[in-house]
Amino acid sequence: MLSSYVNLVWMIGAQDRKANLNAQSPSTASNEIKKMLECAFRSFMDSYQRKFDEIITYYNDDWKTCFDNGNSWCELDSNQLLVGLKKTADGNDLASIDLAIGGVGPWTKLSGQTNCPSWGINLDGKNSWAYCDNTLLIRGFFREAGQSEKPETKPNSVGLEYGRSEGLEYGNEQNKFVSGGTLASIADGKCSSPTPGVSFSDCYEQDVVTSFDTTGNYGYCQRPGYFWFGLRAGGDGAVRDLDKISCCKPTYDWQKLSC
């Protein structure tokens, strides 16, 4: 397909180019030919990039139980990158997020996969961001055991405090963590990059300040072809305090060619 396009570009106005090149020195003519080929390639790939938004395939990934327990990963399937999350249950902990939206673009595999540690420190409600490393996008989270909003407590018959929250009983130190966890319970992010080599210079901040206030809402990158690069926690660090996400669109290296 590419060779056919280059041939078409080359044939248009071939006689004029031939006359122009014959009048130049061999080195100059060689540079001109190289520039013409680069421009033809750039034109083709720009057209391909314009199709990028149209060929993203979206998937709904069931995360109904992966956030319920501490020390577990919530990851997208196969070659997907994160587009959005949906709150499908009551509550303000991570367990209320039951659905992830993944997207797959014109790549054959993901590369550069890495775990980005210490996100919990950045998501403890101080209006700070947790990001993937440069040129990587989010495809999963590691949820450690973390405290949720503590329920009302009262002394039991042996003097221990206990309470109930979403059916869990609190009677000792080991069982003081509820199933959900706060945003600070996201200890690590799993990040990957599409192949071939890409950059993520085209990014913006998506406001999701009301997306996780009520059940049934999505928090997602609303521009087509964009994926999660980072997230910000404000307030107390509960799920409802996830107020912004950083969304980036893969930009292939060939776009750096100039005509």
Buried (B, 14 or more C-beta within 10 A) or exposed (E): EEEEBBEEBBEEEEEEBEEEBEEEEEEEBEEBEEEBEBBBBBBBBEEBBEEBEEEBEEBEBEBEEBBBBBEBEBBBEEBBBBBBBBBBBEBBBBBBBBBBBBBBBBBEEBBBEBBBEEBBEBBBBEEEBBBBEEBBBBBBBBBBBBBBEEBEEEEEEEEEBBBEBBEBEBEEEEEBBBBBBBBBBBBBBBBBBBEEEBBBEBBBBBEBBEBBEEEEBBBBBBEEBBBBBBBBBBBBBBBBBBBBBBBBBBBBEBBEBEE
